[in-house]
Amino acid sequence: MEIRFREFRKADVDALFFLDQNCFPPVQQSAFSTLLDVLLHPDATAMVAEEIGEGYQRVIGGLIVRCEASRSRLHIVSLTVNEEFRRLGIARHLLEWAERLARSSKCNLLLVPLHYGNTAGEALLSASGFRIAGDEWEEEPAAAYRQLWRREVVHEVQA
């Protein structure tokens, strides 16, 4: 088995929707139309992780981000990894890609909303240098309460 990381293609929408529906509890799942709107937004970009096997390939993880350049922030909208592929460094690799994108976009801050009770997400973000910035309430009444995590982006200083 080989795992490859690449930029999102429109053909990946169904696979990312499947991951969203299978990785999150119902209150945290996105509607297909919402996911499509986010992915097709001009300020959004995404990366996927795919398993490459003999004669097949399938998306096993994804990261969707939106760059808010006017405020120098990169929002991580969604980070998902198929359960059977967790603890292999896939999410960490996707976060590293987001940081590189933030640097190249001149963003100074990475922001991640995380639903309470997502202990695996908390551990990943904490180990990756993120800290809790505060609480946030999603606009959808049925949505769960979330914490906003943040991390400063370190830009290399040129001598």
C-alpha positions in Angstrom: 0.0 0.0 0.0 1.2 3.5 -0.9 -0.3 6.8 0.4 0.0 9.8 -1.9 -0.9 13.4 -1.2 -2.2 15.6 -4.0 -4.3 18.7 -4.7 -8.1 18.3 -4.7 -9.9 17.7 -8.0 -13.6 18.2 -8.6 -14.0 14.4 -9.0 -13.0 14.1 -5.3 -16.2 15.7 -4.0 -18.1 12.5 -3.5 -15.2 10.9 -1.7 -14.8 13.9 0.6 -18.5 13.9 1.3 -18.4 10.1 2.1 -15.4 10.8 4.5 -17.3 13.6 6.2 -20.4 11.5 6.7 -18.4 8.5 8.1 -15.9 10.4 10.2 -18.1 12.8 12.1 -21.1 12.4 14.3 -24.4 13.6 12.7 -24.4 17.0 14.4 -21.0 17.7 12.8 -21.6 16.4 9.3 -21.9 18.8 6.4 -24.7 18.8 3.9 -23.5 17.9 0.4 -24.5 21.4 -0.9 -22.6 23.1 2.0 -19.4 21.0 1.3 -19.7 21.8 -2.4 -20.1 25.5 -1.7 -17.0 25.5 0.5 -14.9 23.5 -2.0 -15.8 25.7 -4.9 -15.4 29.0 -3.1 -12.7 31.1 -4.8 -10.7 31.5 -1.5 -10.8 27.7 -0.8 -8.3 25.0 -1.7 -8.0 21.4 -0.6 -5.6 18.5 -0.5 -6.4 14.8 -0.4 -4.6 11.7 0.8 -5.2 8.7 -1.3 -4.4 5.0 -0.9 -2.8 3.6 -4.1 -3.1 -0.2 -4.4 -2.7 -2.6 -7.2 -5.3 -1.5 -9.8 -7.1 1.0 -7.5 -6.9 4.3 -5.7 -9.2 5.8 -3.1 -9.4 9.0 -1.1 -8.7 8.3 2.5 -8.2 11.8 3.9 -8.8 15.4 3.1 -8.1 18.9 4.2 -10.1 22.0 3.1 -8.9 25.5 3.9 -10.0 29.0 3.2 -7.5 31.9 3.0 -8.7 35.2 4.5 -5.9 37.2 3.0 -7.3 40.6 4.1 -6.8 39.4 7.8 -3.8 37.2 7.1 -5.5 34.1 8.4 -5.9 30.6 7.0 -9.0 28.7 8.2 -8.9 25.0 8.3 -12.5 24.2 7.4 -12.3 20.4 7.5 -9.7 17.8 8.3 -10.8 14.2 7.9 -9.0 10.8 7.8 -10.7 7.5 7.3 -10.7 5.6 10.6 -8.7 2.6 9.3 -5.8 5.0 8.3 -5.6 7.0 11.4 -2.3 7.2 13.4 -0.2 6.9 10.3 0.7 10.6 10.2 -1.8 11.5 7.4 -3.5 14.3 9.4 -0.1 15.7 10.5 1.1 15.8 6.9 -2.1 17.6 5.8 -1.6 20.2 8.6 2.0 20.7 7.4 0.7 21.4 3.9 -1.7 23.9 5.4 1.2 25.7 7.1 3.2 25.8 3.9 0.2 27.3 2.1 -0.3 29.8 4.9 3.4 30.9 4.6 3.1 31.2 0.8 -0.1 33.2 1.2 1.5 35.5 3.7 -0.9 34.4 6.4 0.2 34.8 10.0 -2.4 32.7 11.7 -3.9 29.2 11.3 -7.4 28.7 12.8 -9.2 25.5 13.4 -12.8 25.1 14.8 -13.0 21.9 16.7 -16.1 20.3 18.2 -16.0 19.6 21.9 -15.4 15.9 22.6 -13.1 15.4 19.7 -10.2 14.1 21.8 -8.2 12.8 18.9 -8.5 16.2 17.2 -7.4 18.0 20.4 -4.4 15.7 20.8 -3.4 16.3 17.2 -3.7 20.1 17.4 -2.0 20.3 20.7 0.9 18.2 19.5 1.1 20.4 16.4 1.5 23.6 18.4 -2.1 24.8 18.3 -3.7 26.4 21.4 -7.3 27.1 22.3 -8.2 30.7 21.3 -11.7 30.7 22.6 -15.2 29.3 22.1 -17.3 29.7 19.0 -21.0 29.1 18.3 -21.9 27.8 14.9 -24.7 29.6 13.1 -26.7 26.5 12.5 -28.9 25.9 15.6 -28.5 22.1 15.5 -24.7 22.4 15.4 -22.6 21.5 18.4 -20.6 24.0 20.4 -17.0 24.3 19.3 -13.6 25.6 20.4 -11.5 27.7 18.1 -7.8 26.6 18.1 -5.1 28.8 16.7 -1.4 28.7 15.9 0.9 31.5 14.8 2.6 30.8 11.4 6.4 31.3 11.6 7.8 33.0 8.6 11.4 32.5 7.7 13.5 35.6 8.2 15.8 36.3 5.3 19.2 37.6 6.2 
